[in-house]
């Protein structure tokens, strides 16, 4: 990475974000066809952004490396995805820090209970478990996590 820039996506960059999202999830759960969920994600992001959610992308030059979508009113972090070529490089940490700036009082999310890499990441970021649920699309068990205010790191 040369220089990481965080900014809102331009309308013409949505396809690249969808590709990134599919790649990230394919690397995490190869048994699920995330390519088939592109239309769902497109509609879902449009709906939550129309209700006030913010999407912030991490770019290296013009290449998207990851993105996060959070509702500033509720602190609900709906999506965070990093291209698998950039797993472990700090991109997710930068995106999460951006989400915490947007919602400084709290960030809440759910994560697949068998996504151990993500669970370790959120634990390092001082999230605590507050509940459990089931993903409506996959049927997988999820863990509800929350971070409440405090020191942020970039």
DSSP file (Angstrom, degrees, kcal/mol; ACC not computed):
  #  RESIDUE AA STRUCTURE BP1 BP2  ACC     N-H-->O    O-->H-N    N-H-->O    O-->H-N    TCO  KAPPA ALPHA  PHI   PSI    X-CA   Y-CA   Z-CA
    1    1 A X              0   0    0      0, 0.0     3,-0.1     0, 0.0    59,-0.0   0.000 360.0 360.0 360.0 131.6    0.0    0.0    0.0
    2    2 A X        -     0   0    0      1,-0.3     2,-0.4     0, 0.0    58,-0.1   0.946 360.0 -13.7 -82.5 -68.2    1.3    3.4   -0.9
    3    3 A X        -     0   0    0      2,-0.0    58,-0.7    56,-0.0     2,-0.5  -0.963  63.8-139.3-144.2 123.6   -1.1    5.7    0.8
    4    4 A X  E     -A   60   0A   0     -2,-0.4     2,-0.4    56,-0.2    56,-0.2  -0.684  19.7-171.3 -85.0 126.6   -4.4    4.8    2.3
    5    5 A X  E     -A   59   0A   0     54,-2.8    54,-3.0    -2,-0.5     2,-0.5  -0.979   9.3-153.8-120.0 129.3   -7.2    7.3    1.8
    6    6 A X  E     +A   58   0A   0     -2,-0.4     2,-0.3    52,-0.2    52,-0.2  -0.896  35.3 132.5-102.6 129.2  -10.6    7.0    3.5
    7    7 A X  E     -A   57   0A   0     50,-2.2    50,-3.5    -2,-0.5     2,-0.1  -0.982  58.1 -80.2-163.3 166.8  -13.5    8.6    1.7
    8    8 A X        -     0   0    0     -2,-0.3    48,-0.2    48,-0.2     2,-0.2  -0.450  56.8-103.0 -70.2 149.1  -17.1    8.0    0.6
    9    9 A X        -     0   0    0     46,-0.4     2,-0.2    -2,-0.1    -1,-0.1  -0.476  27.9-125.9 -74.6 145.1  -17.5    6.0   -2.5
   10   10 A X    >   -     0   0    0     -2,-0.2     3,-2.3     1,-0.1     4,-0.3  -0.571  30.3-107.8 -80.4 153.9  -18.3    7.7   -5.8
   11   11 A X  G >  S+     0   0    0      1,-0.3     3,-1.2    -2,-0.2     4,-0.2   0.849 118.9  56.1 -53.3 -37.0  -21.4    6.4   -7.6
   12   12 A X  G 3  S+     0   0    0      1,-0.2    -1,-0.3     2,-0.1     4,-0.3   0.514  97.6  65.0 -74.5  -3.7  -19.2    4.7  -10.3
   13   13 A X  G <> S+     0   0    0     -3,-2.3     4,-1.8     1,-0.2    -1,-0.2   0.431  71.4  94.5 -98.1  -0.2  -17.2    2.8   -7.7
   14   14 A X  H <> S+     0   0    0     -3,-1.2     4,-2.3    -4,-0.3     5,-0.2   0.877  81.4  54.2 -61.7 -39.7  -20.1    0.6   -6.5
   15   15 A X  H  > S+     0   0    0     -3,-0.2     4,-2.4     1,-0.2    -1,-0.2   0.913 107.8  50.4 -62.6 -41.3  -19.3   -2.3   -8.8
   16   16 A X  H  > S+     0   0    0     -4,-0.3     4,-2.3     1,-0.2    -1,-0.2   0.872 109.7  51.5 -63.8 -36.2  -15.7   -2.4   -7.5
   17   17 A X  H  X S+     0   0    0     -4,-1.8     4,-2.7     2,-0.2    -2,-0.2   0.889 108.7  50.6 -67.4 -38.7  -17.1   -2.4   -3.9
   18   18 A X  H  X S+     0   0    0     -4,-2.3     4,-2.6     2,-0.2    -2,-0.2   0.919 110.3  49.7 -63.0 -43.1  -19.4   -5.3   -4.7
   19   19 A X  H  X S+     0   0    0     -4,-2.4     4,-2.5     1,-0.2    -2,-0.2   0.922 111.9  48.6 -60.2 -43.8  -16.4   -7.2   -6.2
   20   20 A X  H  X S+     0   0    0     -4,-2.3     4,-2.8     2,-0.2    -2,-0.2   0.923 110.6  50.4 -61.3 -46.4  -14.4   -6.5   -3.1
   21   21 A X  H  X S+     0   0    0     -4,-2.7     4,-2.4     1,-0.2     5,-0.2   0.918 111.8  47.6 -59.5 -46.2  -17.3   -7.7   -0.8
   22   22 A X  H  X S+     0   0    0     -4,-2.6     4,-2.9     1,-0.2    -1,-0.2   0.926 112.8  48.8 -62.3 -44.9  -17.7  -10.9   -2.8
   23   23 A X  H  X S+     0   0    0     -4,-2.5     4,-1.9     2,-0.2    -2,-0.2   0.912 111.5  49.7 -61.7 -43.2  -13.9  -11.6   -2.7
   24   24 A X  H  X S+     0   0    0     -4,-2.8     4,-1.1     1,-0.2    -1,-0.2   0.932 116.2  40.9 -62.6 -46.3  -13.7  -10.9    1.1
   25   25 A X  H  X S+     0   0    0     -4,-2.4     4,-3.5     2,-0.2    -2,-0.2   0.868 110.9  56.5 -73.5 -35.5  -16.6  -13.2    1.9
   26   26 A X  H  < S+     0   0    0     -4,-2.9    -1,-0.2    -5,-0.2    -2,-0.2   0.887 108.7  48.7 -60.2 -37.4  -15.5  -15.9   -0.6
   27   27 A X  H  < S+     0   0    0     -4,-1.9     3,-0.3    -5,-0.2    -1,-0.2   0.807 117.8  41.1 -70.4 -28.8  -12.1  -16.0    1.2
   28   28 A X  H  < S+     0   0    0     -4,-1.1     2,-0.3     1,-0.2    -2,-0.2   0.897 134.0  14.5 -86.6 -45.1  -13.9  -16.3    4.6
   29   29 A X    ><  +     0   0    0     -4,-3.5     3,-1.9     3,-0.1    -1,-0.2  -0.687  64.9 173.1-132.2  78.4  -16.7  -18.7    3.8
   30   30 A X  T 3  S+     0   0    0     -2,-0.3    -1,-0.1    -3,-0.3    -4,-0.1   0.660  74.2  69.6 -64.4 -14.3  -16.0  -20.4    0.4
   31   31 A X  T 3  S+     0   0    0      2,-0.1     2,-0.4    -5,-0.0    -1,-0.3   0.547  89.0  74.7 -80.8  -5.9  -19.0  -22.7    0.9
   32   32 A X  S <  S-     0   0    0     -3,-1.9     2,-1.4    -7,-0.2     3,-0.2  -0.892  82.3-129.9-109.2 137.9  -21.5  -19.8    0.4
   33   33 A X    >   +     0   0    0     -2,-0.4     3,-0.5     1,-0.2     4,-0.2  -0.668  34.2 168.0 -86.6  88.0  -22.1  -18.3   -3.1
   34   34 A X  G >  S+     0   0    0     -2,-1.4     3,-1.5     1,-0.2    -1,-0.2   0.758  70.3  69.0 -74.3 -24.0  -21.7  -14.6   -2.3
   35   35 A X  G >  S+     0   0    0      1,-0.3     3,-1.3     2,-0.2     4,-0.2   0.873  94.9  57.0 -59.3 -34.9  -21.7  -13.7   -5.9
   36   36 A X  G <  S+     0   0    0     -3,-0.5    -1,-0.3     1,-0.2     3,-0.2   0.622 100.5  60.1 -70.0 -12.2  -25.4  -14.7   -6.0
   37   37 A X  G <> S+     0   0    0     -3,-1.5     4,-2.6    -4,-0.2    -1,-0.2   0.309  71.1 102.9 -99.3   8.4  -25.9  -12.1   -3.2
   38   38 A X  H <> S+     0   0    0     -3,-1.3     4,-2.7     1,-0.2     5,-0.2   0.928  82.4  48.1 -56.3 -48.0  -24.8   -9.0   -5.2
   39   39 A X  H  > S+     0   0    0     -3,-0.2     4,-2.4    -4,-0.2     5,-0.2   0.899 110.4  52.7 -62.2 -39.5  -28.3   -7.8   -5.9
   40   40 A X  H  > S+     0   0    0     -4,-0.2     4,-2.8     1,-0.2    -1,-0.2   0.953 111.5  45.7 -59.2 -48.8  -29.2   -8.2   -2.2
   41   41 A X  H  X S+     0   0    0     -4,-2.6     4,-3.0     2,-0.2     5,-0.3   0.908 110.6  53.4 -63.6 -41.8  -26.2   -6.1   -1.1
   42   42 A X  H  X S+     0   0    0     -4,-2.7     4,-1.9     1,-0.2    -1,-0.2   0.946 115.5  39.5 -57.2 -49.9  -26.9   -3.5   -3.7
   43   43 A X  H  X S+     0   0    0     -4,-2.4     4,-2.3     2,-0.2    -2,-0.2   0.880 115.1  53.1 -67.4 -38.9  -30.4   -3.1   -2.5
   44   44 A X  H  X S+     0   0    0     -4,-2.8     4,-2.5    -5,-0.2     5,-0.3   0.941 110.6  45.5 -63.7 -48.5  -29.5   -3.4    1.2
   45   45 A X  H  X S+     0   0    0     -4,-3.0     4,-2.6     1,-0.2     5,-0.3   0.907 112.3  52.0 -62.6 -41.2  -26.9   -0.7    1.0
   46   46 A X  H  X S+     0   0    0     -4,-1.9     4,-1.9    -5,-0.3    -1,-0.2   0.914 111.7  47.8 -60.2 -42.3  -29.2    1.6   -0.9
   47   47 A X  H  X S+     0   0    0     -4,-2.3     4,-0.9     2,-0.2    -2,-0.2   0.939 115.7  41.2 -65.6 -48.5  -31.9    1.1    1.7
   48   48 A X  H  <>S+     0   0    0     -4,-2.5     5,-2.7     1,-0.2    -2,-0.2   0.851 114.4  51.8 -74.5 -31.6  -29.7    1.7    4.8
   49   49 A X  H ><5S+     0   0    0     -4,-2.6     3,-1.4    -5,-0.3    -1,-0.2   0.871 106.0  55.2 -69.0 -35.0  -27.9    4.6    3.2
   50   50 A X  H 3<5S+     0   0    0     -4,-1.9    -1,-0.2    -5,-0.3    -2,-0.2   0.774 106.8  52.4 -64.9 -24.7  -31.2    6.3    2.4
   51   51 A X  T 3<5S-     0   0    0     -4,-0.9    -1,-0.3    -5,-0.1    -2,-0.2   0.374 136.0 -84.3 -92.1   3.3  -32.0    5.9    6.1
   52   52 A X  T < 5S+     0   0    0     -3,-1.4    20,-0.6     1,-0.3    -3,-0.2   0.351  78.3 143.1 116.5  -6.8  -28.8    7.7    7.1
   53   53 A X  E   < - B   0  71A   0     -5,-2.7     2,-0.4    18,-0.2    -1,-0.3  -0.336  39.7-140.2 -65.4 150.1  -26.1    5.0    7.2
   54   54 A X  E     - B   0  70A   0     16,-3.4    16,-2.5    45,-0.0     2,-0.5  -0.923   7.6-155.3-115.2 136.5  -22.6    6.1    6.0
   55   55 A X  E     - B   0  69A   0     -2,-0.4     2,-0.4    14,-0.2   -46,-0.4  -0.956  10.9-173.7-111.5 128.2  -20.2    4.1    3.8
   56   56 A X  E     - B   0  68A   0     12,-2.7    12,-2.4    -2,-0.5     2,-0.3  -0.976   7.8-158.1-120.9 133.6  -16.5    4.9    4.0
   57   57 A X  E     -AB   7  67A   0    -50,-3.5   -50,-2.2    -2,-0.4     2,-0.6  -0.837  12.9-137.4-113.5 149.2  -14.0    3.2    1.7
   58   58 A X  E     -AB   6  66A   0      8,-2.8     7,-3.5    -2,-0.3     8,-1.2  -0.929  29.4-174.8-102.3 123.4  -10.3    2.7    2.0
   59   59 A X  E     -AB   5  64A   0    -54,-3.0   -54,-2.8    -2,-0.6     2,-0.5  -0.925  26.0-160.1-121.4 144.9   -8.5    3.4   -1.2
   60   60 A X  E >  S-AB   4  63A   0      3,-2.4     3,-2.1    -2,-0.4     2,-0.4  -0.966  83.4 -45.0-117.0 107.8   -4.9    3.0   -2.3
   61   61 A X  T 3  S-     0   0    0    -58,-0.7   -56,-0.1    -2,-0.5    -2,-0.0  -0.575 124.5 -29.1  58.7-122.2   -4.7    5.3   -5.3
   62   62 A X  T 3  S+     0   0    0     -2,-0.4     2,-0.6    -3,-0.1    -1,-0.3   0.344 116.5 105.1-102.2   6.3   -8.0    4.4   -7.1
   63   63 A X  E <   -B   60   0A   0     -3,-2.1    -3,-2.4     2,-0.0     2,-0.3  -0.771  68.5-134.0 -92.7 121.2   -8.0    0.8   -5.9
   64   64 A X  E     +B   59   0A   0     -2,-0.6    -5,-0.2    -5,-0.2     3,-0.1  -0.583  24.9 176.5 -74.3 131.8  -10.6    0.0   -3.2
   65   65 A X  E     -     0   0A   0     -7,-3.5    18,-3.0     1,-0.4     2,-0.3   0.658  62.1 -31.0-104.6 -24.3   -9.1   -2.1   -0.4
   66   66 A X  E     -BC  58  82A   0     -8,-1.2    -8,-2.8    16,-0.3    -1,-0.4  -0.977  52.1-146.9-177.9 171.7  -12.1   -2.2    1.9
   67   67 A X  E     -BC  57  81A   0     14,-2.4    14,-2.5    -2,-0.3     2,-0.3  -0.990   1.3-156.2-154.2 159.6  -15.2   -0.4    3.2
   68   68 A X  E     -BC  56  80A   0    -12,-2.4   -12,-2.7    -2,-0.3     2,-0.4  -0.992   4.7-160.5-135.8 142.8  -17.4    0.0    6.2
   69   69 A X  E     +BC  55  79A   0     10,-2.8     9,-1.9    -2,-0.3    10,-1.4  -0.991  20.2 166.2-127.0 124.5  -21.1    1.0    6.5
   70   70 A X  E     -BC  54  77A   0    -16,-2.5   -16,-3.4    -2,-0.4     2,-0.7  -0.986  35.4-130.3-139.7 145.5  -22.4    2.3    9.8
   71   71 A X  E  >  -B   53   0A   0      5,-2.1     4,-2.9    -2,-0.3     5,-0.4  -0.868  15.3-159.0 -93.8 113.4  -25.5    4.1   11.0
   72   72 A X  T  4 S+     0   0    0     -2,-0.7    -1,-0.1   -20,-0.6   -19,-0.1   0.779  88.8  56.9 -66.1 -24.8  -24.5    7.2   13.0
   73   73 A X  T  4 S+     0   0    0      1,-0.1    -1,-0.2     3,-0.1   -21,-0.0   0.853 124.8  18.3 -74.0 -34.4  -27.9    7.4   14.7
   74   74 A X  T  4 S-     0   0    0     -3,-0.4    -2,-0.2     2,-0.1    -1,-0.1   0.610  94.1-125.7-111.8 -17.5  -27.8    3.8   16.1
   75   75 A X     <  +     0   0    0     -4,-2.9    33,-2.7     1,-0.3     2,-0.6   0.557  54.3 155.2  79.0   7.7  -24.1    2.9   16.0
   76   76 A X  B     -d  108   0B   0     -5,-0.4    -5,-2.1    31,-0.2     2,-0.9  -0.588  34.3-153.8 -75.8 116.8  -25.0   -0.3   14.0
   77   77 A X  E     +C   70   0A   0     31,-3.3    33,-0.4    -2,-0.6    -7,-0.2  -0.813  19.1 175.2 -89.3 106.2  -22.1   -1.4   11.9
   78   78 A X  E     +     0   0A   0     -9,-1.9     2,-0.4    -2,-0.9    -1,-0.2   0.870  59.3  14.6 -85.1 -39.1  -23.8   -3.2    9.1
   79   79 A X  E     +C   69   0A   0    -10,-1.4   -10,-2.8     2,-0.0     2,-0.3  -0.998  50.0 167.9-140.5 140.1  -20.9   -4.1    6.8
   80   80 A X  E     +C   68   0A   0     -2,-0.4     2,-0.4   -12,-0.2   -12,-0.2  -0.907  17.5 166.9-145.3 126.7  -17.1   -4.2    7.0
   81   81 A X  E     -C   67   0A   0    -14,-2.5   -14,-2.4    -2,-0.3     2,-0.4  -1.000  15.2-171.4-143.5 138.6  -15.2   -5.9    4.2
   82   82 A X  E     -C   66   0A   0     -2,-0.4   -16,-0.3   -16,-0.2     5,-0.1  -0.994  36.7-106.4-128.8 135.7  -11.5   -5.9    3.3
   83   83 A X    >   -     0   0    0    -18,-3.0     3,-2.7    -2,-0.4     4,-0.1  -0.363  32.9-121.6 -58.0 137.8  -10.1   -7.4    0.1
   84   84 A X  G >  S+     0   0    0      1,-0.3     3,-1.3   -64,-0.2    -1,-0.1   0.760 110.2  67.5 -59.0 -25.3   -8.4  -10.7    1.1
   85   85 A X  G 3  S+     0   0    0      1,-0.2    -1,-0.3   -20,-0.0    -2,-0.1   0.692 107.0  43.0 -64.0 -15.5   -5.1   -9.4   -0.4
   86   86 A X  G X >S+     0   0    0     -3,-2.7     3,-1.6   -21,-0.2     5,-0.5   0.197  78.6 133.3-119.0  14.1   -5.1   -6.9    2.4
   87   87 A X  T < 5S+     0   0    0     -3,-1.3    -3,-0.0     1,-0.2    -4,-0.0  -0.441  79.1  15.5 -58.8 136.8   -6.2   -9.1    5.3
   88   88 A X  T 3 5S+     0   0    0     -2,-0.1    -1,-0.2     1,-0.1    -4,-0.0   0.584  96.1 106.2  78.0  10.0   -3.9   -8.4    8.3
   89   89 A X  T < 5S-     0   0    0     -3,-1.6    -2,-0.1     0, 0.0    -1,-0.1   0.447  96.6-100.3-101.5  -0.8   -2.5   -5.1    6.9
   90   90 A X  T  >5S+     0   0    0     -4,-0.2     4,-2.1     3,-0.0     5,-0.2   0.372  90.6 117.7  98.7  -4.7   -4.3   -2.6    9.1
   91   91 A X  H  ><S+     0   0    0     -5,-0.5     4,-2.4     1,-0.2     5,-0.2   0.933  77.5  48.8 -62.2 -45.7   -7.0   -1.7    6.6
   92   92 A X  H  > S+     0   0    0     -6,-0.3     4,-2.8     1,-0.2    -1,-0.2   0.886 109.4  53.3 -61.9 -38.4   -9.8   -3.1    8.8
   93   93 A X  H  > S+     0   0    0      2,-0.2     4,-2.2     1,-0.2    -1,-0.2   0.916 110.0  47.4 -62.4 -43.1   -8.4   -1.2   11.8
   94   94 A X  H  X S+     0   0    0     -4,-2.1     4,-1.9     2,-0.2    -2,-0.2   0.903 113.0  48.8 -64.7 -41.4   -8.5    2.1    9.9
   95   95 A X  H  X S+     0   0    0     -4,-2.4     4,-2.1     2,-0.2    -2,-0.2   0.912 111.4  49.1 -65.5 -41.6  -12.0    1.4    8.7
   96   96 A X  H  X S+     0   0    0     -4,-2.8     4,-2.4     1,-0.2    -2,-0.2   0.888 108.3  53.9 -65.6 -38.0  -13.2    0.6   12.2
   97   97 A X  H  X S+     0   0    0     -4,-2.2     4,-1.6     2,-0.2    -1,-0.2   0.889 108.0  50.9 -61.6 -38.3  -11.6    3.8   13.5
   98   98 A X  H  X S+     0   0    0     -4,-1.9     4,-1.8     2,-0.2    -2,-0.2   0.906 109.3  50.6 -64.4 -41.3  -13.5    5.7   10.9
   99   99 A X  H  X S+     0   0    0     -4,-2.1     4,-2.2     1,-0.2    -2,-0.2   0.897 108.3  52.5 -62.6 -39.8  -16.7    4.0   12.1
  100  100 A X  H  < S+     0   0    0     -4,-2.4    -1,-0.2     1,-0.2    -2,-0.2   0.828 107.4  52.1 -67.0 -31.1  -15.9    4.9   15.7
  101  101 A X  H >< S+     0   0    0     -4,-1.6     3,-0.5     1,-0.2    -1,-0.2   0.869 111.0  47.5 -69.8 -35.5  -15.5    8.6   14.6
  102  102 A X  H 3< S+     0   0    0     -4,-1.8     2,-0.3     1,-0.3    -2,-0.2   0.865 129.6  23.5 -71.5 -36.5  -18.9    8.5   12.9
  103  103 A X  T 3< S+     0   0    0     -4,-2.2     3,-0.3    -5,-0.2    -1,-0.3  -0.680  73.7 168.0-128.9  75.8  -20.5    6.9   16.0
  104  104 A X  S <  S+     0   0    0     -3,-0.5    45,-0.1    -2,-0.3    46,-0.1   0.692  71.4  56.7 -70.6 -18.6  -18.2    7.8   18.9
  105  105 A X  S    S-     0   0    0      1,-0.3    44,-1.7    43,-0.1     2,-0.3   0.888 121.5 -18.1 -79.3 -39.2  -20.6    6.7   21.7
  106  106 A X  E     - E   0 148B   0     -3,-0.3     2,-0.4    42,-0.3    -1,-0.3  -0.982  44.8-155.4-165.4 152.7  -21.0    3.1   20.5
  107  107 A X  E     - E   0 147B   0     40,-2.5    40,-2.9    -2,-0.3     2,-0.4  -0.998  19.9-176.3-131.4 129.4  -20.6    0.6   17.7
  108  108 A X  E     +dE  76 146B   0    -33,-2.7   -31,-3.3    -2,-0.4     2,-0.3  -0.953  12.1 150.0-128.2 145.8  -22.7   -2.5   17.6
  109  109 A X  E     - E   0 145B   0     36,-2.3    36,-2.8    -2,-0.4     2,-0.4  -0.970  35.4-124.0-159.5 168.4  -22.6   -5.4   15.1
  110  110 A X  E     - E   0 144B   0    -33,-0.4     2,-0.3    -2,-0.3    34,-0.2  -0.975  24.1-173.4-123.9 149.9  -23.1   -9.1   14.6
  111  111 A X  E     - E   0 143B   0     32,-2.2    32,-3.0    -2,-0.4     2,-0.0  -0.978  37.8 -90.5-138.2 145.6  -20.5  -11.4   13.3
  112  112 A X  E >   - E   0 142B   0     -2,-0.3     3,-2.1    30,-0.2    30,-0.3  -0.357  33.3-132.8 -58.2 133.1  -20.7  -15.1   12.3
  113  113 A X  T 3  S+     0   0    0     28,-2.9    -1,-0.2     1,-0.3    29,-0.1   0.725 106.7  50.5 -62.8 -22.2  -19.9  -17.2   15.3
  114  114 A X  T 3  S+     0   0    0     27,-0.4     2,-1.2     1,-0.1    -1,-0.3   0.202  80.0 100.3-101.9  15.6  -17.5  -19.3   13.2
  115  115 A X    <>  +     0   0    0     -3,-2.1     4,-2.3     1,-0.2     3,-0.2  -0.660  47.3 169.7 -95.2  76.3  -15.7  -16.3   11.8
  116  116 A X  H  >  +     0   0    0     -2,-1.2     4,-2.3     1,-0.2     5,-0.2   0.819  69.4  56.9 -65.0 -34.5  -12.8  -16.7   14.2
  117  117 A X  H  > S+     0   0    0      2,-0.2     4,-2.0     1,-0.2    -1,-0.2   0.938 110.8  44.4 -60.6 -46.7  -10.5  -14.2   12.4
  118  118 A X  H  > S+     0   0    0     -3,-0.2     4,-2.8     2,-0.2     5,-0.2   0.900 110.9  54.1 -65.5 -41.0  -13.2  -11.5   12.8
  119  119 A X  H  X S+     0   0    0     -4,-2.3     4,-2.0     1,-0.2    -1,-0.2   0.906 109.2  48.1 -61.5 -41.0  -13.9  -12.4   16.4
  120  120 A X  H  X S+     0   0    0     -4,-2.3     4,-2.3     2,-0.2    -1,-0.2   0.914 111.4  51.7 -63.6 -41.8  -10.2  -12.1   17.3
  121  121 A X  H  X S+     0   0    0     -4,-2.0     4,-1.5     1,-0.2    -2,-0.2   0.941 111.3  45.4 -59.4 -49.9  -10.1   -8.7   15.5
  122  122 A X  H  <>S+     0   0    0     -4,-2.8     5,-2.5     1,-0.2    -1,-0.2   0.857 109.9  55.0 -66.8 -34.0  -13.1   -7.3   17.4
  123  123 A X  H ><5S+     0   0    0     -4,-2.0     3,-1.7    -5,-0.2    -1,-0.2   0.933 107.9  49.1 -62.4 -44.9  -11.7   -8.6   20.7
  124  124 A X  H 3<5S+     0   0    0     -4,-2.3    -1,-0.2     1,-0.3    -2,-0.2   0.822 107.7  56.1 -61.0 -31.0   -8.5   -6.7   20.1
  125  125 A X  T 3<5S-     0   0    0     -4,-1.5    -1,-0.3    -5,-0.2    -2,-0.2   0.271 122.1-108.5 -88.0  11.1  -10.6   -3.7   19.3
  126  126 A X  T < 5 +     0   0    0     -3,-1.7    22,-0.4     1,-0.2     2,-0.3   0.781  63.9 153.7  70.0  32.1  -12.3   -4.0   22.8
  127  127 A X      < -     0   0    0     -5,-2.5     2,-0.3    20,-0.1    20,-0.2  -0.651  28.8-151.7 -83.1 148.3  -15.7   -5.2   21.7
  128  128 A X  E     -F  146   0B   0     18,-2.8    18,-2.3    -2,-0.3     2,-0.3  -0.912  20.9-106.1-120.0 151.4  -17.7   -7.2   24.1
  129  129 A X  E     +F  145   0B   0     -2,-0.3    16,-0.3    16,-0.2     3,-0.1  -0.589  39.2 166.5 -75.4 130.4  -20.3   -9.9   23.5
  130  130 A X  E     -     0   0B   0     14,-3.1     2,-0.3    -2,-0.3    15,-0.2   0.399  59.4 -31.9-123.4  -2.4  -23.8   -8.7   24.2
  131  131 A X  E     -F  144   0B   0     13,-1.2    13,-2.3     2,-0.0     2,-0.3  -0.991  53.2-108.8 174.0-170.8  -25.9  -11.4   22.6
  132  132 A X  E     +F  143   0B   0     -2,-0.3     2,-0.2    11,-0.3    11,-0.2  -0.966  29.8 158.9-145.9 157.8  -26.4  -14.0   19.9
  133  133 A X  E     -F  142   0B   0      9,-2.0     9,-2.7    -2,-0.3     2,-0.4  -0.824  35.8-101.0-157.2-166.4  -28.6  -14.3   16.9
  134  134 A X  E     -F  141   0B   0      7,-0.3     2,-0.3    -2,-0.2     7,-0.2  -1.000  32.7-115.1-135.1 134.1  -28.9  -16.2   13.5
  135  135 A X     >  -     0   0    0      5,-3.2     4,-2.4    -2,-0.4     5,-0.1  -0.537  20.9-146.2 -68.6 125.0  -28.1  -14.7   10.1
  136  136 A X  T  4 S+     0   0    0     -2,-0.3    -1,-0.2     1,-0.2     0, 0.0   0.799  94.0  43.4 -65.5 -29.9  -31.3  -14.6    8.1
  137  137 A X  T  4 S+     0   0    0      1,-0.1    -1,-0.2     3,-0.1    -2,-0.0   0.902 127.8  23.4 -83.8 -42.8  -29.6  -15.3    4.8
  138  138 A X  T  4 S-     0   0    0      2,-0.1    -2,-0.2  -106,-0.0     3,-0.1   0.698  89.8-131.1 -98.5 -20.9  -27.2  -18.1    5.7
  139  139 A X     <  +     0   0    0     -4,-2.4     2,-0.1     1,-0.3    -3,-0.1   0.496  58.7 144.1  78.8   3.3  -28.9  -19.6    8.9
  140  140 A X        -     0   0    0     -5,-0.1    -5,-3.2     1,-0.1    -1,-0.3  -0.462  57.5-105.6 -76.5 147.4  -25.5  -19.4   10.6
  141  141 A X  E     - F   0 134B   0     -7,-0.2   -28,-2.9    -2,-0.1   -27,-0.4  -0.480  40.5-161.2 -68.3 140.0  -25.3  -18.5   14.3
  142  142 A X  E     -EF 112 133B   0     -9,-2.7    -9,-2.0   -30,-0.3     2,-0.4  -0.856  13.6-137.5-122.7 160.8  -24.0  -15.0   15.0
  143  143 A X  E     -EF 111 132B   0    -32,-3.0   -32,-2.2    -2,-0.3     2,-0.5  -0.965  16.6-138.6-115.3 132.2  -22.5  -13.2   17.9
  144  144 A X  E     -EF 110 131B   0    -13,-2.3   -14,-3.1    -2,-0.4   -13,-1.2  -0.819  27.2-175.3 -92.9 126.7  -23.7   -9.6   18.8
  145  145 A X  E     -EF 109 129B   0    -36,-2.8   -36,-2.3    -2,-0.5     2,-0.3  -0.870   7.7-166.8-123.1 153.9  -20.8   -7.4   19.8
  146  146 A X  E     -EF 108 128B   0    -18,-2.3   -18,-2.8    -2,-0.3     2,-0.4  -1.000  11.4-163.5-145.0 141.8  -20.6   -3.9   21.1
  147  147 A X  E     -E  107   0B   0    -40,-2.9   -40,-2.5    -2,-0.3     2,-0.5  -0.985  14.5-158.2-117.9 132.4  -17.9   -1.2   21.6
  148  148 A X  E     -E  106   0B   0     -2,-0.4   -42,-0.3   -22,-0.4   -43,-0.1  -0.957  40.2 -74.2-118.4 118.2  -18.7    1.7   23.9
  149  149 A X  S    S+     0   0    0    -44,-1.7    -1,-0.2    -2,-0.5     2,-0.2   0.397  75.7 111.0  30.4-168.2  -16.8    5.0   23.6
  150  150 A X  S    S-     0   0    0    -46,-0.1     2,-0.2    -3,-0.1    -1,-0.1  -0.583  70.9 -11.5 106.7-168.8  -13.3    5.3   24.9
  151  151 A X        -     0   0    0     -2,-0.2     2,-0.4     1,-0.0     0, 0.0  -0.444  59.6-155.9 -72.0 135.2   -9.9    5.7   23.3
  152  152 A X        -     0   0    0     -2,-0.2     2,-0.4   -52,-0.0    -2,-0.0  -0.848   2.3-157.2-108.4 148.5   -9.7    5.2   19.6
  153  153 A X              0   0    0     -2,-0.4   -56,-0.0   -60,-0.1     0, 0.0  -0.941 360.0 360.0-121.4 149.5   -6.6    4.2   17.8
  154  154 A X              0   0    0     -2,-0.4   -57,-0.1   -57,-0.1    -1,-0.1   0.413 360.0 360.0 -98.9 360.0   -5.9    4.8   14.1
